[in-house]
Amino acid sequence: MVKEIYGHLQNGNVVGMDIISDFQSIIWMEENYKLVNQ
């Protein structure tokens, strides 16, 4: 499940995003994963 969400995030990201943006995407993924799996 996590890998699928992360894959979608990577596919939606613009190539060349900086590390901070990638880190924010990972945080977003983790928060939404928690919400979905409460």
Secondary structure, 3 states (H helix, E strand, C coil): CHHHHHHHHHHHCCCCCCHHHHHHHHHHHHHHHHHHCC
